[in-house]
Amino acid sequence: MDRFPKATARSAFIEALSRDGALIIEGMLDPIRLEALRASIRAEAALRSPGPEGGPRYWQTFHGANTKRFTGIGLLSEVFFDLLEDEVLAGIADALLKDSGPQYWMNTCQAMIIGPGEPAQTLHRDGDNWSSVMQHGWPDCPELTVSMILALEDVDAAVGATRVIPGSHQWPDYERVGQPDETMPAELAAGDALIYSGKVIHGGGENGTQDRWRWALHLSFVVGWLTPEEASTQIYSAEALQNRSDRVKRLLGFSAFNPYPGRGGRLWLKNFEPW
Ligand SMILES: O=C(O)CCC(=O)C(=O)O
């Protein structure tokens, strides 16, 4: 997995993502925004208990019994909106998701704070949310989703850095799930980000420490014709977003989706009209 400063040309990011399925951008978020975001996430995390509230055992394990997760980050921090507008991230999402038309949603933005003693997460592909689509034509199917893990504090392998299998986005056999010894940790300094294709196998790492938490934020995008993970329109209101940019409104579901203008097919309409 290559590492790049944020000022790198977009073509180098896309080349690395095509080759490895993942890359690291150093200095993704500047120190002032990082500090503000971290403070908001810390304050919210202090109110939260680890682990999902009930539900099937699989999800308890997948989300982590000693991991704190929460969404609605835009209710907590203005930096959320800065990330949605970030030109480097937008450039990568535009390039990866363009095969599916000019528009896409935010998939989810969630704090992923892995607690001491948490075992490694099940290895998976983020595109597995829509596996029936991804399997079709695998591995040459269109990219459905692209994700970022942003380090809010330094993240090393001991505290649960994301484990990635570079190249697994092109494995010919979709059923090959990958093994822990094929992974490598995406170690990040605070403010760095791991960017990865929805086709690449990865998972949260084991937090083998006694007393350190892994402070990270996940932000991902998904093509506009699939259902996102986070129900943004149930979290944000049209009133609260009225002064935001068209991009932010579209990402959060406050706009219709027109995959191929002029060729028919419109989604997310109000009374048969776009909005
Ligand atoms: O926590 C991480 O590093 C990765 C988490 C993840 O991939 C997920 O929950 O889908």
The ligand as a MOL file (V3000), in Angstrom:
LIG
                    3D

  0  0  0     0  0            999 V3000
M  V30 BEGIN CTAB
M  V30 COUNTS 10 9 0 0 0
M  V30 BEGIN ATOM
M  V30 1 O -12.6670 -0.3400 11.9370 0
M  V30 2 C -12.0470 -0.5510 10.8950 0
M  V30 3 O -10.8450 -0.3520 10.7630 0
M  V30 4 C -12.7800 -1.0940 9.7040 0
M  V30 5 C -14.2320 -1.2650 9.9700 0
M  V30 6 C -14.9850 -1.7800 8.8110 0
M  V30 7 O -14.4330 -2.1250 7.8080 0
M  V30 8 C -16.4400 -1.9110 8.8810 0
M  V30 9 O -17.0130 -1.8850 9.9650 0
M  V30 10 O -17.0630 -2.0940 7.8110 0
M  V30 END ATOM
M  V30 BEGIN BOND
M  V30 1 2 1 2
M  V30 2 1 2 3
M  V30 3 1 2 4
M  V30 4 1 4 5
M  V30 5 1 5 6
M  V30 6 2 6 7
M  V30 7 1 6 8
M  V30 8 2 8 9
M  V30 9 1 8 10
M  V30 END BOND
M  V30 END CTAB
M  END
